[in-house]
Amino acid sequence: MPAKSSPVPDDIAAMSFEEALAALEQIVSKLEAGEVSLEDSIEIYTRGSFLKHHCEQKLQSAKARIEKITLPDTGEPTGSEPFTAD
């Protein structure tokens, strides 16, 4: 995982979750297939760590915005409240 003092590269920070996940999947495929040299493997593994961290941050951000619908005994929605993982 990238060190906390190391910022995520700008090109990764600009990616959507889907773009970052697709890039991470490509890296995993290359590493599993052994298609890259040892030096390149180290470089793309490091990039993969940044991509993973970026995806995790995007998921945390999305999770924080999720709201759950409040349903009283009547079954009619009365509003929403912030999501909390119980």
N, C-alpha and C positions, 0 to 999 in steps of 0.2 A: 504494500500500500504506500502511496506517496507520503513523504514526510509532511507534517503539518506546516512546516515553514516553506515547503516547496509549493508554489501556486500551480494550479492546473494550467497547462498551456492554453493560450488564447483560442487556438483552433478547436480544442476540446470544449472549453467553456462556452463557446458559441453554438455547440451542437444541441439538438433536441435529444430527449431521452432515446427516441427511436433510432436516430442517427448514431448516437454513441453506442447503443446496444448492438447495432449492425456492425459497426467497426470492431467492437470487442469480439463478436462472433467470428469475424474474418481472422482476427489475430489468433483466436483459439484454434480455428481450423488449420491455419498455417503451422502453428506449433505442434499440433497433434499429427499432422502429416509429415513433419520433418522437412518442410520445404525451404527452410532458411538455415543459414550458417549459425554457428554458435554466437558470434558477435551480433548478428542481426536478431537472433532470438532474444538476447539480453535487451536490446533496444526496444523491440516490439513488446516484450514482457513488461518493461517499464511503462510504455505507452498504454498497455492494457490495464495496468494498475491505476493509471490516471483515469482511463475510461470507466473502470469499475467504480472508482470513487465518485466520479461525476454522475453516473447512473444512480448510485445510492443517494446522493444529494438530491437529485431530481425526484426520486421516489419519496424521500422524507418531506420535501416541499409539497408534493401532491397530497401526501397523507395528512399534512397539517391543514390542508384546505377542505378536506372531506367533511361533510356535515351529515349527521344522521337525522332522519326524520323522527320527530316526536309523535308517537301515537298513544293517545290516552285510551281508556277503557272503551270509549265509544267507537274507536277504530278510525276516526276522522283525523287526518293530519292537522296538527295545531301549529306547526312551525318546525324549526330545526335548531340544533345545538351543535357546538363544535365536536368533532370526532375525538373520542378518547379510546385508546386501546385498553380494554379491561382484561 
